[in-house]
Amino acid sequence: MTFEEKPEGNGSLVDENQLDLSAKHQANGKPAASGRAKLPARQEANAKCGLPSKSLSTYTWQEIQRHNQKTDKWLVINRKVYDVTGWADRHPGGRRVLNHCAGEDATDVFRAMHPDPDIVRLYLKPLLIGELAPEEPNQERNKNSQLVEDFQELRRTLETMNMFNANLGFFFLHLAQVLILEALAWVIVWHFGSGWLITIFIYFLLTVAQAQDSFLQHDMGHLSVFKKSKWNRLMQNFVIGHLKGFSAKWWNNQHSQHHVKTNIYPKDPDVVFGPFFVVGDLQPVKFYSLFLQYGKNKIKYIDYEKQHLYFCTVGAALLMPVYLNLDSIRAMYRRGYWEDIAWVSTFYIRYFITFGPFYGIFGTLVLIYLVKLLESLWVAYVTQMSHIPMKMSTEENQDWFSSQVLATCNVEQSFFNDWFTGHLNFQIEHHLFPTMPRHNYHKVAPLVKSLCAKHGLPYVNKPILKAFGDIIRALKKSAALWMDAYYSHPET
């Protein structure tokens, strides 16, 4: 199927009926009486879609769960069943996101990932093939229906409190910070020369700018800054492409999978480290058979008993300048991301123009590499402190709230922690509400913590140094599990 006109935004599948428009809320965010009885879920959904019930086929959860293959993908959003098989390759978030959710209720995950459900109506209508049978529950039977309802009510409350509205001044100041640091680095070299002390000083200035660039493009990649998705995409291209030298489309595809299936192996690319690291409690043991092909030869080159040490030094430092940089370049050329190639080219052109006269071409490349190396240490610790120590598992098809809370943790709030982590110290709130502007996380945190307490879920909040230390402790624990599995198979 094709469309003559592509609507604005990221074009993802979100049901426009996900907001309960009949619910009224008071100014303090507490729901008030709507003044009328609420329709049954199925009847209300049909009324909103403007489709008579008899025009739609009905399906059971058992039937829907059979359509979970790469060549046969169905999703359920607000009791409506969509066949996304033909649409997957054109999904702006990447086809793998749809593969990971096939055969499941995707109401909460799709509502979480997209700020405006109205922009996708043109996509939803051609893909609609039916609805859940009247006797079927709203979610799969293994999910806690009361928790799902409570979380959806929390989201509606936050929407009425305008927690998804961005303060543009906040993000303008962060962009100004980056541009001022970049300009200051050039002015200092131009005025004082390129001696060692000056070079070391601008090296730190540029590293701070690059790290803050990472956090800023992250905001725009989640469509949390501007109301118009096209402005978020444009500014993300400017920040990650022109200011950082990475591909926006590559990052969005990788990061969407991480958010949709956080810490789920192998669906989350952020917990698939190839032969370099083993993480979590299950991966070293349950997936040991996948690595038997390496056998004794593998252990000769990679000593997992010391993986916590080479993460601290080589692993974290080379993550961005080597691994992610090469992966971004590979994706751009293999998938034909020509717009991204143009943006990334301007990054290198700008550096050669501004710093080339002082350091030469080779010296400028060394400067870029060293800046990315130090930035990599910074960003690697910030991003991994909230995930590596937390629960990792294979697919369990949990409800959205539980899956995100168990796979993430927070770091205590302070002015420094907020700035140093780009507000990713509120990782729980960020994963539950990815499109929420980060300056609102601290306002939302008490409500999330309260919901966790109500349903007996842990709400983990740590000091920043303990969070960094937990990365090392988690890697040592995973390595010990791997070694136990390895030495229990002497035949390998």
C-alpha positions as CSV (number, residue, x, y, z in Angstrom):
1,M,0.0,0.0,0.0
2,T,1.2,3.5,-0.7
3,F,0.2,7.0,0.3
4,E,0.1,10.0,-1.9
5,E,1.0,12.3,1.0
6,K,3.0,11.6,4.0
7,P,1.8,13.3,7.2
8,E,4.0,15.3,9.4
9,G,5.8,13.6,12.2
10,N,7.5,10.3,12.6
11,G,4.6,8.4,11.0
12,S,4.4,5.7,13.5
13,L,1.4,3.6,14.4
14,V,-0.4,5.3,17.3
15,D,-4.2,5.0,17.7
16,E,-5.9,8.3,18.0
17,N,-8.2,6.8,20.5
18,Q,-5.5,6.3,23.1
19,L,-6.5,9.3,25.1
20,D,-9.7,8.9,27.1
21,L,-11.4,12.1,25.8
22,S,-14.3,11.6,28.1
23,A,-12.2,12.0,31.2
24,K,-12.0,15.5,32.8
25,H,-9.4,16.5,35.1
26,Q,-9.0,19.2,37.8
27,A,-6.2,21.7,37.7
28,N,-4.2,19.7,40.3
29,G,-4.2,16.7,38.0
30,K,-6.8,14.7,39.9
31,P,-9.6,13.2,37.7
32,A,-13.0,14.7,38.2
33,A,-16.4,13.2,37.4
34,S,-17.2,13.3,33.7
35,G,-20.9,13.8,34.2
36,R,-21.8,10.8,32.1
37,A,-21.5,7.1,32.2
38,K,-18.5,5.6,30.4
39,L,-19.2,3.3,27.4
40,P,-17.8,-0.2,27.3
41,A,-14.3,-0.3,25.9
42,R,-15.3,-2.0,22.7
43,Q,-18.3,0.2,22.0
44,E,-16.4,3.4,22.8
45,A,-13.5,2.4,20.5
46,N,-15.9,1.8,17.7
47,A,-17.7,5.0,18.2
48,K,-14.5,7.0,18.2
49,C,-13.3,5.3,15.0
50,G,-16.6,6.0,13.4
51,L,-16.8,2.3,12.3
52,P,-19.7,0.1,13.1
53,S,-18.8,-3.0,15.0
54,K,-20.2,-5.4,12.4
55,S,-17.8,-4.0,9.8
56,L,-14.8,-5.4,11.7
57,S,-13.6,-9.0,12.1
58,T,-13.0,-10.1,15.7
59,Y,-10.0,-12.0,17.0
60,T,-8.9,-13.7,20.2
61,W,-5.5,-13.1,21.8
62,Q,-4.6,-16.7,20.8
63,E,-5.1,-15.9,17.2
64,I,-3.3,-12.6,17.3
65,Q,-0.2,-14.1,19.1
66,R,0.3,-16.5,16.2
67,H,1.0,-13.5,13.9
68,N,4.4,-12.7,15.4
69,Q,6.8,-13.4,12.6
70,K,8.9,-11.1,10.4
71,T,6.7,-11.9,7.4
72,D,3.4,-11.8,9.4
73,K,3.0,-9.1,12.0
74,W,-0.2,-8.0,13.8
75,L,-0.4,-5.5,16.6
76,V,-3.2,-4.5,19.0
77,I,-3.7,-0.9,19.9
78,N,-6.7,0.1,22.0
79,R,-8.5,-3.2,21.2
80,K,-8.0,-2.6,17.4
81,V,-6.0,-5.1,15.4
82,Y,-3.6,-3.9,12.8
83,D,-1.6,-5.8,10.2
84,V,1.7,-4.0,9.9
85,T,3.5,-6.6,7.8
86,G,3.6,-4.5,4.6
87,W,4.2,-1.2,6.5
88,A,7.2,-2.4,8.5
89,D,9.9,-1.5,6.0
90,R,8.6,2.1,5.8
91,H,8.3,2.6,9.5
92,P,10.5,5.6,10.4
93,G,11.4,3.9,13.7
94,G,12.7,0.9,11.8
95,R,11.1,-2.4,11.0
96,R,12.7,-4.2,14.0
97,V,10.6,-2.2,16.4
98,L,7.5,-3.7,14.8
99,N,9.1,-7.1,14.7
100,H,9.7,-7.0,18.4
101,C,6.1,-6.1,19.3
102,A,4.4,-8.4,16.8
103,G,1.6,-10.5,18.3
104,E,1.3,-8.2,21.4
105,D,-0.8,-5.4,22.8
106,A,1.2,-2.3,21.8
107,T,-1.1,0.4,23.2
108,D,1.2,1.7,25.9
109,V,4.5,1.3,24.0
110,F,3.2,3.2,21.0
111,R,1.5,5.9,23.1
112,A,4.8,6.3,24.9
113,M,7.0,6.7,21.8
114,H,4.8,9.2,20.0
115,P,3.7,12.6,21.3
116,D,0.7,13.2,19.0
117,P,-1.6,10.4,18.1
118,D,-3.6,12.5,15.6
119,I,-0.7,12.6,13.1
120,V,-0.9,8.9,12.2
121,R,-4.6,8.6,11.2
122,L,-3.7,8.2,7.6
123,Y,-1.4,5.2,8.5
124,L,-3.8,3.5,10.8
125,K,-6.9,3.3,8.7
126,P,-5.5,1.2,5.8
127,L,-3.8,-1.2,8.3
128,L,-6.9,-1.9,10.4
129,I,-8.1,-5.4,10.0
130,G,-10.3,-6.0,13.0
131,E,-10.7,-5.8,16.8
132,L,-10.6,-8.0,19.8
133,A,-13.5,-10.2,20.4
134,P,-16.0,-8.8,23.0
135,E,-15.1,-11.5,25.6
136,E,-11.3,-10.8,25.3
137,P,-9.6,-8.6,28.0
138,N,-7.9,-5.4,26.9
139,Q,-4.4,-6.9,27.4
140,E,-3.0,-10.4,27.2
141,R,-4.1,-12.5,30.2
142,N,-0.6,-12.7,31.7
143,K,-0.5,-8.9,32.3
144,N,-1.7,-7.1,35.5
145,S,-4.8,-5.4,34.1
146,Q,-5.1,-3.1,37.2
147,L,-1.5,-1.9,36.9
148,V,-2.1,-1.2,33.2
149,E,-5.2,0.8,34.0
150,D,-3.5,2.7,36.8
151,F,-0.5,3.6,34.5
152,Q,-2.8,4.8,31.7
153,E,-4.7,6.9,34.3
154,L,-1.4,8.4,35.4
155,R,-0.5,9.3,31.9
156,R,-3.8,11.1,31.4
157,T,-3.2,13.0,34.6
158,L,0.2,14.1,33.5
159,E,-1.2,15.2,30.2
160,T,-3.7,17.5,31.9
161,M,-0.9,18.8,34.0
162,N,0.9,19.8,30.8
163,M,3.9,17.7,31.7
164,F,4.5,16.9,28.0
165,N,4.8,20.6,27.0
166,A,8.4,21.8,26.6
167,N,10.0,25.0,27.9
168,L,11.8,26.1,24.7
169,G,13.9,28.5,26.7
170,F,15.4,25.6,28.6
171,F,16.6,23.8,25.5
172,F,17.7,27.1,23.9
173,L,20.1,27.7,26.8
174,H,21.5,24.2,26.4
175,L,22.1,24.7,22.7
176,A,23.6,28.1,23.5
177,Q,26.0,26.4,26.0
178,V,27.2,24.1,23.3
179,L,27.7,26.8,20.6
180,I,29.5,29.1,23.1
181,L,31.9,26.3,24.1
182,E,32.6,25.5,20.5
183,A,33.2,29.1,19.6
184,L,35.3,29.8,22.7
185,A,37.6,26.9,21.8
186,W,38.3,28.3,18.4
187,V,38.8,31.9,19.7
188,I,41.3,30.7,22.3
189,V,43.4,28.8,19.7
190,W,43.2,31.7,17.3
191,H,44.3,34.2,20.0
192,F,46.8,32.2,22.1
193,G,48.1,29.7,19.6
194,S,48.1,25.9,19.6
195,G,50.6,25.2,22.4
196,W,50.2,22.1,24.6
197,L,48.5,23.9,27.5
198,I,46.1,25.7,25.2
199,T,45.3,22.4,23.3
200,I,44.6,20.6,26.5
201,F,42.3,23.4,27.7
202,I,40.3,23.4,24.4
203,Y,40.2,19.7,24.5
204,F,38.2,19.8,27.7
205,L,35.9,22.5,26.4
206,L,35.2,20.6,23.2
207,T,34.5,17.4,25.3
208,V,31.9,19.2,27.4
209,A,30.3,20.5,24.2
210,Q,30.2,17.1,22.6
211,A,28.7,15.4,25.7
212,Q,26.0,18.0,26.0
213,D,25.4,17.6,22.3
214,S,24.7,14.0,22.9
215,F,22.1,14.8,25.5
216,L,20.5,17.5,23.4
217,Q,20.1,15.4,20.3
218,H,18.7,12.7,22.5
219,D,15.9,15.1,23.5
220,M,15.2,16.0,19.9
221,G,15.3,12.4,18.8
222,H,12.5,11.7,21.2
223,L,10.4,14.5,19.8
224,S,10.3,16.2,23.2
225,V,11.3,19.7,22.3
226,F,9.1,21.1,19.6
227,K,5.4,20.4,19.0
228,K,6.1,19.8,15.3
229,S,8.0,16.6,14.6
230,K,9.7,18.0,11.5
231,W,11.4,20.7,13.7
232,N,12.6,18.1,16.1
233,R,14.0,16.0,13.2
234,L,15.7,19.1,11.6
235,M,17.3,20.2,14.8
236,Q,18.4,16.6,15.6
237,N,20.1,16.4,12.3
238,F,21.9,19.7,13.0
239,V,23.0,18.6,16.5
240,I,23.9,15.0,15.9
241,G,25.0,15.4,12.3
242,H,26.6,18.8,12.1
243,L,27.8,19.2,15.7
244,K,28.7,15.6,16.4
245,G,29.3,13.7,13.2
246,F,26.8,10.8,13.6
247,S,23.8,9.7,11.6
248,A,20.4,10.6,13.0
249,K,18.5,7.8,11.3
250,W,21.0,5.2,12.5
251,W,20.7,6.5,16.1
252,N,16.9,6.6,16.0
253,N,16.6,3.1,14.7
254,Q,19.0,1.7,17.4
255,H,17.5,3.8,20.2
256,S,13.9,3.0,19.4
257,Q,14.6,-0.7,19.9
258,H,16.3,0.0,23.2
259,H,13.3,1.8,24.5
260,V,10.7,-0.6,23.2
261,K,12.4,-3.7,24.6
262,T,14.7,-2.4,27.3
263,N,17.2,-5.0,28.6
264,I,15.5,-7.7,26.6
265,Y,18.0,-10.0,25.0
266,P,18.5,-10.0,22.0
267,K,15.9,-7.4,21.1
268,D,17.6,-4.5,22.8
269,P,20.8,-3.7,20.8
270,D,22.3,-1.9,23.9
271,V,22.7,-5.3,25.7
272,V,24.2,-7.1,22.7
273,F,28.0,-6.6,23.0
274,G,29.0,-9.3,20.6
275,P,32.1,-11.2,21.8
276,F,33.4,-8.3,24.0
277,F,31.2,-8.4,27.1
278,V,28.6,-10.7,28.8
279,V,26.0,-8.9,30.9
280,G,23.1,-9.8,33.1
281,D,22.4,-13.0,35.0
282,L,20.9,-15.1,32.2
283,Q,23.0,-14.1,29.2
284,P,26.2,-15.7,30.3
285,V,24.5,-19.0,31.2
286,K,21.4,-19.4,29.0
287,F,23.1,-18.2,25.9
288,Y,26.4,-20.0,26.5
289,S,25.5,-22.4,23.7
290,L,25.5,-19.5,21.2
291,F,29.1,-18.9,22.0
292,L,30.4,-22.5,22.0
293,Q,31.7,-22.0,18.5
294,Y,34.4,-19.7,20.0
295,G,35.5,-22.4,22.5
296,K,39.0,-22.3,23.8
297,N,40.2,-19.9,21.1
298,K,37.8,-17.3,22.3
299,I,39.0,-17.4,25.9
300,K,42.6,-16.9,24.7
301,Y,41.8,-13.4,23.5
302,I,39.0,-12.3,25.8
303,D,39.3,-12.8,29.5
304,Y,35.8,-12.2,30.8
305,E,37.1,-12.4,34.4
306,K,38.6,-9.0,33.7
307,Q,35.8,-7.5,31.6
308,H,35.1,-5.0,34.4
309,L,38.6,-3.7,34.1
310,Y,38.7,-3.3,30.3
311,F,35.3,-1.7,30.4
312,C,36.6,1.0,32.7
313,T,39.6,1.7,30.4
314,V,39.4,0.5,26.8
315,G,35.8,-0.5,26.4
316,A,34.1,2.7,27.5
317,A,36.7,4.9,25.9
318,L,36.4,3.3,22.4
319,L,32.6,3.0,22.4
320,M,31.9,6.2,20.6
321,P,35.1,7.0,18.5
322,V,35.4,3.4,17.2
323,Y,32.4,1.1,17.6
324,L,29.5,3.6,17.3
325,N,31.3,5.7,14.8
326,L,32.0,2.8,12.5
327,D,28.5,1.4,13.0
328,S,27.0,4.8,12.0
329,I,29.2,5.1,8.9
330,R,28.3,1.5,7.9
331,A,24.5,2.2,8.3
332,M,24.7,5.4,6.3
333,Y,26.3,3.8,3.3
334,R,24.5,0.4,3.4
335,R,21.1,2.0,3.8
336,G,21.6,5.0,1.6
337,Y,21.1,7.7,4.3
338,W,22.4,10.4,1.9
339,E,20.9,13.3,3.9
340,D,22.8,12.1,7.0
341,I,26.0,11.7,5.0
342,A,25.7,15.3,4.0
343,W,25.2,16.5,7.6
344,V,28.1,14.4,8.9
345,S,30.3,15.7,6.1
346,T,29.7,19.3,7.4
347,F,31.0,18.2,10.8
348,Y,34.4,17.3,9.5
349,I,34.5,20.2,7.1
350,R,33.8,22.6,10.0
351,Y,36.5,21.1,12.1
352,F,39.1,21.3,9.2
353,I,38.2,24.9,8.5
354,T,38.3,26.0,12.2
355,F,41.2,23.9,13.5
356,G,43.0,22.8,10.4
357,P,45.1,26.1,10.1
358,F,46.5,25.4,13.6
359,Y,46.9,21.7,13.7
360,G,46.8,20.5,10.1
361,I,44.6,17.8,8.7
362,F,46.2,14.9,10.7
363,G,46.3,17.0,13.9
364,T,42.7,17.9,13.5
365,L,41.7,14.3,13.1
366,V,43.7,13.4,16.2
367,L,41.9,16.2,18.1
368,I,38.5,14.9,17.0
369,Y,39.4,11.4,18.0
370,L,40.7,12.4,21.4
371,V,37.6,14.5,22.1
372,K,35.3,11.7,21.2
373,L,37.4,9.3,23.3
374,L,37.0,11.4,26.5
375,E,33.3,12.1,25.7
376,S,32.8,8.3,25.3
377,L,34.0,7.6,28.9
378,W,31.5,10.3,30.1
379,V,28.5,9.1,28.1
380,A,29.2,5.4,28.5
381,Y,29.1,5.6,32.3
382,V,26.0,7.9,32.3
383,T,24.0,5.6,30.0
384,Q,25.1,2.2,31.4
385,M,24.7,3.1,35.1
386,S,21.0,2.8,34.8
387,H,20.8,-0.4,32.8
388,I,23.7,-2.9,33.2
389,P,23.1,-3.4,37.0
390,M,19.3,-3.9,36.4
391,K,17.2,-6.9,35.4
392,M,18.1,-8.4,32.0
393,S,16.0,-11.2,30.5
394,T,14.6,-12.8,27.4
395,E,11.1,-11.8,26.2
396,E,8.6,-12.0,29.0
397,N,5.9,-9.8,27.4
398,Q,5.4,-7.8,30.6
399,D,3.2,-4.8,30.9
400,W,4.9,-1.5,29.8
401,F,5.2,0.0,33.3
402,S,6.7,-3.1,34.9
403,S,9.2,-3.8,32.1
404,Q,10.6,-0.3,32.2
405,V,10.7,0.1,36.0
406,L,12.6,-3.2,36.5
407,A,15.1,-2.5,33.7
408,T,16.0,1.0,34.8
409,C,17.1,2.9,37.9
410,N,17.5,6.6,38.9
411,V,20.4,8.6,40.3
412,E,19.8,11.1,43.0
413,Q,18.8,14.6,41.8
414,S,21.2,17.6,42.2
415,F,22.0,20.5,39.9
416,F,25.3,18.9,39.0
417,N,23.8,15.4,38.5
418,D,21.1,16.8,36.2
419,W,23.6,18.7,34.1
420,F,26.3,16.0,34.1
421,T,23.8,13.2,33.0
422,G,21.5,15.3,30.7
423,H,18.7,14.5,33.2
424,L,19.2,10.8,32.5
425,N,19.5,10.4,36.2
426,F,15.7,10.2,35.9
427,Q,16.0,7.1,33.7
428,I,12.8,5.5,35.1
429,E,10.6,8.5,34.2
430,H,12.4,8.9,30.8
431,H,11.7,5.3,29.9
432,L,8.1,5.4,30.9
433,F,7.5,8.8,29.1
434,P,10.2,9.1,26.4
435,T,8.6,12.1,24.7
436,M,8.3,14.1,28.0
437,P,10.7,17.1,28.2
438,R,13.4,16.3,30.6
439,H,13.0,19.4,32.7
440,N,9.7,17.9,34.0
441,Y,11.1,14.5,35.2
442,H,11.6,15.7,38.7
443,K,7.9,16.8,38.9
444,V,6.7,13.4,37.7
445,A,9.0,11.2,39.8
446,P,6.9,11.3,43.0
447,L,3.8,10.1,41.2
448,V,5.7,7.3,39.5
449,K,7.3,6.3,42.8
450,S,3.8,6.2,44.4
451,L,2.5,3.9,41.7
452,C,5.5,1.6,42.1
453,A,4.7,1.4,45.9
454,K,1.1,0.6,45.2
455,H,1.9,-2.4,43.1
456,G,5.0,-3.6,45.0
457,L,7.6,-2.7,42.3
458,P,11.1,-1.4,43.3
459,Y,11.8,2.2,42.6
460,V,15.6,2.3,42.7
461,N,17.3,5.7,43.3
462,K,21.1,5.7,44.0
463,P,23.9,8.2,44.6
464,I,25.9,8.7,41.4
465,L,29.1,7.2,42.6
466,K,27.3,4.0,43.7
467,A,25.6,3.9,40.3
468,F,29.0,4.0,38.6
469,G,30.4,1.3,41.0
470,D,27.4,-0.9,40.3
471,I,28.4,-1.1,36.6
472,I,31.7,-2.7,37.7
473,R,30.1,-5.0,40.2
474,A,27.5,-6.1,37.7
475,L,30.1,-6.9,35.1
476,K,32.2,-8.9,37.6
477,K,29.1,-10.9,38.6
478,S,28.2,-11.7,34.9
479,A,31.8,-12.7,34.2
480,A,31.7,-15.1,37.2
481,L,28.6,-16.7,35.8
482,W,30.2,-17.1,32.4
483,M,33.3,-18.7,33.8
484,D,31.2,-21.1,35.8
485,A,29.4,-22.1,32.6
486,Y,32.6,-22.3,30.6
487,Y,34.6,-24.5,33.0
488,S,31.5,-26.8,33.5
489,H,31.9,-27.7,29.7
490,P,35.4,-29.0,29.5
491,E,34.7,-30.5,26.1
492,T,34.7,-27.0,24.5
